[in-house]
């Protein structure tokens, strides 16, 4: 029997896309003119611009400025349908996706589920740390940082105080580096005005990186410069160190060093977010689906995977492409064209990754960028890299409104040295601070 | 014993303000130069601009644009201290406020706790309806409205469908009128593009008002015009009707009429939010503290009340002043001056309310305004009133950033006919929609 609002069966093949990140959204757009019905399923009703989540977490941007509702982005695309749902499993025999709102039939299925934090099996770490993979994560981190300072005002014990004022960031990739830089800016320009009663010499920012360099994968020049800038900003960088354990209070590093913090931010690694129902042998290490040059999941004709969840292994990329925005965008775009070719009986075009380089910002006027243009690589740093980073990120945002708002927020922050969004709304990481009778005596 | 971060005792009298709404914040500012220590206690770390909450609830504004952190607003005021805490009770004998973070001594106490929704003792209504008194309320309403439409896509039963698409607003004051207008704009300009599969003729907006007119307290002209505009926008207005009961699905009116909705928005009345510890006889009907002409709570020398929580009865205002922003602002300002006078041994100045009039917006180019200037009253309506309303609200916001952002958002919305913030982040009112096997067959 039919629902009143059943997805119209247009007699066209249906492409079901699971996940509306960079890859899934780009694919949906690329299918605009194709003779297919496009059904995007996501557990959020919006696309989040992940590279700027750290700015939401540090009160620099409003979450509304970096998200865009799918229905709004694609409101004029006639063959586009959206469903807010969680996907539980794929039934390949019936060509059906099992979701929280029922079964959705597909002719072509594209998995674009992205990646999730990798805690390497450490359940205690997963429970006690804060990730920064989603908008909700970023808001929770912002709320937690601000709540920490509010609570710190009541404490009489120095170690307890430091457990709230100190932050440990695990992972020296772009997210970890950018977050450490943003926290150091808050420490320098913003928090001392807000919390005049606290001594911000007590606030330590630790960045823990398992390897010998920050920003692994970028040029040696960029890595070195990022390290120097962070150290100049007073961030304590621990290279060649791993976190062995964290109980919500004490961080023990592989070097034996112990750090005290109630706020450990986990930016140390990601793993694919696969869906049950596919054969186990198509899942490669890192929980990514092995795909051929056309992003077809190995062993399946009608199932594709793009972006972080796909590992397209090649001599240049033996473990698949880096888990960043560009491969996802490029694969999404090409798969859109290839699906049209497939339906028209034309030969498919294999994927070739165009590496445009990488960039990371460390703070005000400080960034590093490796830019690949016309076969050459340019290394930028300092103010120029920072301007390049800002332009690339504003332009990459979705929608005129978001671009304008982010540009204005940044301009305002730049000249005022302020981050205006320091409000606590929504979830805060449950505080473990015990009643401190001495400190409570604020009478 | 002292905490590390004890509030400095400056040897100056301490004024403790409970609540940072319009009144409490204005008072804190007015005490900037006074020889006192100002301690503001609030359970949020920000001031929320309540008159625009309805726009947050209808995806027109970002919550970040209408809130301002107290610490930021008053970061340059040297005698200002903020504490994030809930106040449980006042101990008048010890001159101490009992809070969630301990006891806070006061020399002068000012209660500015505002008002809360009045459900007239109907616990079922309190549980099943959504209020719109706080930012969290507004976000929950926005999330719920959007979730309703997402869920409606799965339903096969017409009554079930209507229970999600229809909205009942109880209360014909400014909040109810403005919300009804905003929902009707979404229905006309925004939702049909987002949800092409739904028939928006099915979406009904009901506004239930107990009395014979909308916007009671404004001019007859304004009331009539608001009614006509809403009806023109397709809002079903029920005058002289009260809600007798609501079980989360069926609304029964005093007229016998029944309406079906899963979303009832309660904007029907407010009651003071008093604190325990004061003598029962100073609490007047409506849960407001009776105060003298200097906002001193009857029977106490060192305890004051301002804004919604205060009822200063006079021949012109036998039940106290209207529970809106202006009396709170004016009382806060005057009390700041009077506390300085008190400390200087000068006579206090009694409060005189300067009624500037009232305004309400119904939608694009439609508003009503009764403006009192130089002893005369002017009635504006339509486009002119809408421009006046917009200017007054932008100017009243706190901080340059918020003013700029709201102005831009409105300008953008005006020309694009769009409301951009249609994302679901955070709490949603628990849905009661049963699994609908027919509707779920979206295969």
Interface residues (C-beta under 8 A of the other chain):
Chain A: X1 X2 X3 X4 X5 X6 X7 X8 X44 X45 X46 X62 X63 X64 X65 X67 X69 X71 X72 X75 X76 X81 X83 X84 X96 X101 X102 X103 X104 X105 X135 X136 X139 X146 X147 X150 X152 X153 X154 X155 X156 X157 X158 X161 X193 X194 X195 X197 X198 X399 X401 X404 X405 X408 X412 X418 X420 X421 X422 X423 X424 X425 X426 X427 X436 X438 X439 X440 X441 X442 X443
Chain B: X1 X2 X3 X4 X5 X6 X7 X8 X44 X45 X46 X62 X63 X64 X65 X67 X68 X69 X71 X72 X75 X76 X81 X83 X84 X96 X101 X102 X103 X104 X105 X135 X136 X139 X146 X147 X150 X152 X153 X154 X155 X156 X157 X158 X161 X193 X194 X195 X197 X198 X399 X401 X404 X405 X408 X412 X418 X420 X421 X422 X423 X424 X425 X426 X427 X436 X438 X439 X440 X441 X442 X443
